[in-house]
Amino acid sequence: MFRVQGWMLNVVLALVPFSAGSALTAVRYVDVNSTNATPPYSSWSTAATNIQDAVDAAVAGDEIVVTNGIYATGGRATVYSTISRVAVDKPLNIRSVNGPQSTTIDGGGSRRCVYLTNSASLSGFTLTNGGTGGGGFNPSAYGGGAHGGSLNNCTLTGNRVEVAGGGAYGGTLNNCTLTGNQTGVFGGGAADCTLNNCTLTGNNSFNYGGGTYGGALNNCTLTGNSAGPGSGGGAYGGALNNCVVYFNTATNDANFSLSQFVAVLNFCCTTPQPTNGFGNITNAPLFVDTNGWADLRLQSNSPCINAGNNSYVTSATDLDGNPRTVGGTVDIGAYEFQLPTSMISYAWLQQFNLPINPATDTADPDGDRMNNWQEWRCATDPTNAVSALRLLAPTVAGPDLLVRWESVVGVNYSLERSSTLTSAFVPLATNIAGLAGTTTYTDTNAIGVGPWFYRVGVNFP
């Protein structure tokens, strides 16, 4: 504010909208058949012939677009003097025009395919024939196909390293396929990675984790992997949620290994029954075609349908790009069955010999006034009227009330209270871990003579 000859002069600053990705970032183009490669590769007519040149010309935040072809030239040394066919040392987004079936990065057998720094991403490529030198647990021997960053909709096949992560090491892989990768020690397919909606088949480790070693896996399918003469044909250690880990082989622990680095499996389809985690099933997954693992989608009667846990869902689509959750509950594995005829876990229905159809969901075969869908959510027996979610008579303990109900291990409960049946119930606690038989909650705030009314429910995502 300024005062000029007694008049008030209002200074107004115009606010101009600014997008961080508009004015200061650019697109760089790559075409292996380009005949006029001219930096900074800002059009198809001046496109670079190899991806590394475009990376070197880019600045943080740029996008690099790559058209069809096999990219087998270029490269840079990265950390630990490892040479990668594409070394991305700045946050860039690199994507192909037509996906992994049309665009390949070839490491030539002696170079890692891609190194990605933090916040860099690669989308829609096949990474093959990648390999690194070095041994003795030198990080230069980690990640034959990819090291670090984020991979989206990529295929990693035929990569090999001496130590860890034949396909990938230390990054995040979304909707990717890993097949035929190999390592000498840790994680034939991937080591210390986060994998979401991925399939891993035909990967091998000479020691630990034919499919994966460590890391976290959500809605992945691991089958046909091997670890020999080592342990954990499918997975060695790590946290696996909503995953199929079946038909893998190893000298010890064919599907998963709990030794040394403890594996935790939740809502997975595997065998034997894991001792760590909840919601696992041992029924065979019933893939459409196991001949050469040609089709790992689920048959219409697969026990994996509706048998996962929605809290572990990481994306809106499955590996096919279809909706990730259909029928209310996510399926186990990388593919979602798109036409379920029941809202209930198929494995649960099969356990009690109940038919898989919509009418079953609302039926009450044991007459306990809980339908089959409610019994499934409560983990009670739909064929036994004694098995149900029921509040028991509370007891007085000094100034407190002990509220008890019939419960099941692995189920979380919520408890509410009201002073009348017509007024709103007030939440007392959520995520109360169920115990075998009965669970007790001590209500320290039930002041006065009451009356007090309680309501117990099951939490589910």
Buried (B, 14 or more C-beta within 10 A) or exposed (E): EEEEEEEEEEEEEEEEEEEEEEEEBBBBBBBBEBEEBEEBBBEEEBBBBBBBBBBBBBEEBBBBBBBBBEBBBBBBEBBEEBBBBBBBBBBBBBBBBEBBEBBBBBBBEEBBBBBBBEBBBBBBBBBBBBBBBBEEEBBBBBBBBBBBBBBBBBBBBBBBBBBBBBBBBBBBBBBBBBBBBBBBBBBBBBBBBBBBBBBBBBBBBBBBBBBBBBBBBBBBBBBBBBBBEBBBBBBBBBBBBBBBBBBBBBEBBBBBBBEEBEBBBBBBBBBEEBEEBBBBBBBBBBBEEBEEBEEBBBBEEBBBBBBBBBEBBBBEBBBEEBEBBBBEBBBBBBBBBBEBBBBBBBBBBBBBEBEBEEEBBEBBBBEBEBBBBBBBBBBBBBEEBEBBBBBEEBEEEEEBBBBBBBBBEEBBBBBBBBBEEEEEBEEBEEEBEBEEEEBBBEBEEBEEEEEBBBBBBBEEE
